[in-house]
Amino acid sequence: GINLFAPEARPTITAAVQAAIETGTPYDLELPIITAKGRPRWVHTQGFAELQGGKPVRIYGTFQDITERKQTEQLL
């Protein structure tokens, strides 16, 4: 899923996912993505790693399209 993020956002999401895996730190970010059809969008993404015995076994996450809100913020 990291490849969906815009190139400038990939280091941020990569670091957040890595921190979740290594330390169990959840993330909550607003970042740009590029859809499969090449359209720029903004998403609110949250995620966390499920740890068992101190080791990551699964990563959970959500995406919410917040493009309209971001466009309104830019207009204001």
C-alpha positions as CSV (number, residue, x, y, z in Angstrom):
1,G,0.0,0.0,0.0
2,I,2.9,2.4,0.5
3,N,3.3,2.7,-3.3
4,L,-0.2,4.4,-3.4
5,F,1.2,7.4,-1.5
6,A,2.6,10.3,-3.5
7,P,6.4,10.1,-3.8
8,E,6.9,13.0,-1.4
9,A,4.8,11.2,1.3
10,R,6.5,7.8,1.1
11,P,9.3,8.6,3.5
12,T,6.7,9.7,6.1
13,I,4.4,6.7,5.8
14,T,7.4,4.3,5.6
15,A,8.8,5.7,8.8
16,A,5.4,5.5,10.5
17,V,4.9,1.9,9.5
18,Q,8.4,1.0,10.5
19,A,7.9,2.6,13.9
20,A,4.7,0.6,14.3
21,I,6.5,-2.6,13.5
22,E,9.5,-2.0,15.7
23,T,8.0,-0.3,18.7
24,G,4.2,-0.7,18.4
25,T,3.7,3.0,18.0
26,P,0.4,3.7,16.2
27,Y,0.3,6.4,13.5
28,D,-2.3,9.0,12.5
29,L,-1.4,11.0,9.4
30,E,-2.9,13.1,6.6
31,L,-1.0,12.5,3.3
32,P,-1.4,12.8,-0.4
33,I,-1.9,9.7,-2.6
34,I,-2.1,9.0,-6.3
35,T,-5.0,6.7,-7.4
36,A,-4.6,3.9,-9.9
37,K,-6.1,6.3,-12.5
38,G,-3.4,8.9,-11.7
39,R,-5.7,11.3,-9.7
40,P,-4.2,13.1,-6.7
41,R,-6.2,12.7,-3.5
42,W,-5.6,13.3,0.2
43,V,-6.2,10.6,2.8
44,H,-6.4,10.4,6.6
45,T,-4.6,7.1,7.4
46,Q,-4.4,5.4,10.8
47,G,-2.6,2.2,11.7
48,F,-1.1,0.1,14.3
49,A,0.8,-3.2,14.6
50,E,-0.5,-6.2,16.5
51,L,2.3,-7.5,18.6
52,Q,2.5,-11.0,20.1
53,G,5.4,-11.6,22.4
54,G,6.9,-8.3,21.4
55,K,7.0,-9.2,17.7
56,P,4.7,-7.8,15.0
57,V,2.2,-10.4,13.6
58,R,-0.2,-8.1,11.7
59,I,-0.6,-4.4,10.7
60,Y,-4.1,-2.9,10.8
61,G,-4.9,0.4,9.1
62,T,-7.6,2.6,7.6
63,F,-7.8,5.2,4.8
64,Q,-10.4,7.9,4.7
65,D,-10.6,10.2,1.6
66,I,-10.3,13.8,2.9
67,T,-9.7,15.5,-0.4
68,E,-12.8,17.7,-0.3
69,R,-11.8,18.9,3.2
70,K,-8.3,19.7,2.1
71,Q,-9.6,21.6,-1.0
72,T,-11.8,23.6,1.3
73,E,-9.0,24.4,3.7
74,Q,-6.8,25.6,0.8
75,L,-9.6,27.9,-0.4
76,L,-9.9,29.4,3.0
